[in-house]
Amino acid sequence: MRLGTGEHTYEWIENWARLPDTPGFREGWAHHALAVTSGGEIVGSHPGDPLVIFFDREGNVQRSWDGGLTEAHGMVAVKEGATDYLWIADQGSKRIPAGGYQYVNDARGWQVVKKTLSGESVQTLPRPDLPVYKEGRYAPTWVAVNEERFGGNGDIWVTDGYGQFYVHRFDMNGSYLGSINGEEGKAGAFKTPHSIWVDRRKPEKELYVADRTNGRVQVYDLDGHYKRVFGSDFLTSPSGFAVDGDHLIIGELRARVTIVDRDDKLVCHLGANEVVCSVDGWPNVKNERGEPTRTPLLDVGKFNSPHGIAADADGNIYVSEWLIGGRYLKLAKI
């Protein structure tokens, strides 16, 4: 099935990722990111097991490893010299089948870790020592890096999207530099700053924050100074970012993918299906006992709950959805 228009026309490929059909796959609640390495591998995760998984473009599993994570909730692939790494934000809790898919905290979580592509940990960022964390939890959801290979200084930005709604800045050595929470700017405080991204499309690089519950994107410079906000008139739930040339691709949790131009103007929506979000139990459904179960309302060409999103060098879009059993989609650019 094709969707989109003009230069943003895609072939919808359902069930792109060829994961083994196991109980963990069928019963686990997927809640993770996607990334693309410099070599073109697509990196994702398993719905039920703490595995980081590498796919080729056709969705075949190349390899996997257990990174000691609760889940690879937010992930970015970076390159330093000739070496690729993954920065992973692990928000520390997981919906599991036992107990009706209530969140269960995991002592391995609440971490931001840098790993090699073979799974070795090489750096871990500390939780900032701020008064807000004396009582409140820290639950990092995403990472962005101002990479040196693109002229950046190596700073690492982390969203605490499920905790205190702060965004933290570290230098390349992991030293804490400061934080923002939206109150610095005219738009106001973040509410679920879910994802973050360094925009390199223009001469002056910028920091994009997916202010999800507020239904907008806030933009800062790379020193943490507020610049502008956009999307309140056409976004509902920005959750993740990818880029194809001059166009920004935004995964929206409420059942669509949105494309904007370099001036933050709406180009189009893809696979819009917000009506599904009103289903009792969304992103799943409830059985006769009121328990969550995998939804049967997954239509070709319509999204359910985009969470992770990535694009490869040819502009193909990969989407992981937030639901029991996961859903892994590819939009092959035509």
N, C-alpha and C positions, 0 to 999 in steps of 0.2 A: 504494500500500500504506500502511496506517495502522499506527502503533506507539505505545506508551505507553498511559497510562490517565488518566482524569479530566481535570483541567486541563492535564495534560502529555501530550496526545494530538496526534500530528503526522501529516501526509501526507509520506511519503518520496518525494523527487523526485530520481531518479537522473540523473547527467550534467547537472546544473543549469547549469553554466557553458558557454556556447557559444563555446569557443575554436576557432580554425581548425585543421583537421586537417593538420598539417605534420610533417616529420621531427623538428623540435625539440620539438614537443608530444608526439609519440608516444614519443620516445627519452629525453627529459629526465627526471631523477628529481626529482619534486616534493618540496619540503622548506621550506614557507613558511607564513606566517601569513595570517589574514584580519582585516579591521577594517571597521567601519561608520562613515561620516562623519556629521556632524550633519544633512546633507541627505539621508541615506538611501542613498547609494551604498555598495556592497560593494567593498572593495579587496582584491585578491589578487595573485598573481604567476604567471608562466609556468613550466612544469616545466623547460624547457631553456634559455630565454633570460632575460637579466637585466632583464625587463620588469615594471614595476608596472602592474597592470591594474585598471580601474574597470568594474564591472558595475552594471546596474540589477537590480531584484529578480527579474526573469524570467531573469537570467543572460546578457543581451545585453551585449556589450562596448561601452562608451561611448567609451573612449579608453585610451591606454597611453603609457608613456614609459620610457626606459632611464635609471635613476637612478645609473649607475656602481656597481652593486652586484654582489657575487657572487650573493647571493640575499636576498630580503626575508624572512629567517627569522622574526623577531619584529617585530610592528608594532602600533602603537596610534594611533588617530585622536584628536586633541585640538582644542580650539577656544580661541582667544585673541581676545576681543572679537568681531568679526564674521568672523574669519579662521580657516579650518581648516588644520591641519598634520598631517603624519604623522611620528611618530618610528619609525625603523626600526633594528633590530639586525641587522647583517650578520656572521655568524659566521666568514666568511673562507675556507671551503672548500666544494667542490661535488663530488658524485659525477657523473662524466661518462661517456658511452658509451666513449670512447677509453680503452683500458686496463682494460676490464672493470668500470667503475663504481667504481673506487677513488677515494677522496677526493683532489682536487687543490687545493692551496692557491692562493689568488688574492691578489695584492698589493693589489687594491682593497678587500679585506675587512677583517675585524677592526675594524669601525667601528660607531659609533652616531651616526646622523645625523638631523637634523630637516629635513623637506622641505615645500615648499608642495604643494598638490594638482596643480600643473602640473609638479612635478619639480625646482624650484630648491632647492639646499641653502642653508639659512640658519643652521645651527649644527651643529657636530660636537663630541662629547664626547671628552676625552682619555682614554687608558688611564691608570688610576691608577698613580702611581709608588710601587709597593709591592715589597718584597723578593721576594714570591712570583712576580713577573713577571721577575725577573732571568734565570731559566732557563725558567720555565713559560710556555706560550702564553696569550694572551688571546683568548677566543672568545665574544663577547657573543651571547646568544640571545633576550633579550626586554627590553622597556621598559615602565615604568609611570610615570604622571605624577600628582602630587597637584595637580590643576588648580585654578587660581584661580577659575574660574567656578563651582566647587562649594565655595568657601570654603577651598581649600587654599593652600599657600604656593609652589606651582610647582616643588617638588622633583622631580627625575627619578631613578628607581631603575632599575638595569641589572643583569640576571643574567648572570654569566659561567658559563653552564651547560655549555659544552663545554671550558672551560679549567681554571681553578683552583677552581671551585665557590664563588666569592664572589658577594655581591650588593653593588653599589656605589651610593652616594648622592651626587647632585650638586644644587647649587642651580639656580634657573631660569636663571642666567647661565652655567652650565656649570662652576662651580668645584667641585672635589671636596670632599666633606664627611666621608666616612667609609665604612666597609665592615662587613658582617657575613658570617659563614660558617657559622652554625648552632651553633658551639661556645659561643656566649653563653648558650644556653638549655638546658633540661632534655632536649630531644629529641636534641641532638647535631648533628654536622656535616652540612651539605647534601651530597647526592650527586646530581649533575645537577640543579641548581636551574634548571629549564628555562624557566619562565614566571613572571610576577609581575603582581600586580593590586592596585589600590587599591579596597577595599570601602567603598562609601558608603551601604550599606543601613541602617546604624544611626547613632545620634547621634555616636558616636566612631568615626571612620574608622580602618581597619586595613589592614595590608599582608599579602597572601597570597602565599606562595612555593610553587610547585609543585615539591616535593622528589621528583622523578620516580623515580629509581632506588631511593630509599627507600620508595616507594609511599605517600606521605603529603603533607599540606599543612602547612607551618609558618606561624604567624600572629605578626606583630610589630605594635607600634604604629608610628606614622609618625616616631618618633625612633630607630627601630631597636632597640627593646627587645622581647625575646621575651615572648610572651603564652601561647601554647598550640600544640598540634599535634592534628591530627585525620586520620582516614581510613585508618589502618593496618589497620583491620578490614574496610574495604569498597572501598578504592582499590588499584589495581595500578600505575598508570603515569600520574599526572596530568601533562598536557602543556600545557594552555591553559585560559583562563577566559573565560566570557561571563556575562552576567546578564540575567535576565528578571524584573523586579519584585523580589520578596524572595527569589527562587531563584537560586542559583549553578549554572551549567552548566559542567561540567568535561569537556574532551576528554581521553580516555585513549588513549595510543598503542596499548595492547594491546586494540584492537578494541571499544571501546564509548564511549558518552557517559553521564556520570553527573550526576544532578541532586541537589543538597542544599538544605536550607532555610537560613534566616538564622542558625540555631543550629548549623550544620555537621552536621546529621543527614541521613542518607541518605533520599531520597525515592524514587528509582527509577534503574534503568539502562536505557539505550536501545540497541537494536541490538547487544547483547552477542554476541561471536563469538570468544572468546579461543582456541578450538581452532585457528583459522587461524594463530595465532602460532607453532604448533609445526611448521608446514610448512617444509621445508628451503628456505632462501632468503627466508623472509618478511622484508619485506612483499611480496616478489615471489616468483618460483619460479626454479629453475635449469633450464637446458636440458640436452641430452645431453652438452654439453661442460663442464657445471658452472658456466656463466655466468649471471648474473642476467638475467631477462627478465620482462616484465610478467605478473603473475599473471592466470590466467583465473578465479580463485576469488573473484569479486566478486559477491556475491548481494544482490539487492534486499532492504532491511530489515536487513542485517547489515553492520557496519563491518569494515574491514580494518586501518586504521592512522591514526586521527584525529591530526592534528598542529595545524593552525590551526582556530580556532573563533571565531565571532562571532554575535551576535544583534541583530536590528533592533528598532525601537520597538514592533512588534507581537508580539514574542516568537518570530519565525521564526528558526531556527537554521541557520547556514551552516558547513559543515565541509570542510576541505581535507585530503586524506590523503597520507601519505608513501609513495610508490611510483613506479615508472617509469610515466611518462605521466600521473601525477596522477589524482585522483578528486575531483570537486567536487560536493558534495551539499547539498541544502536539505531541512530538516525544516520544513514549513509548518504553523504552529500552527493547530489546529482549535478 
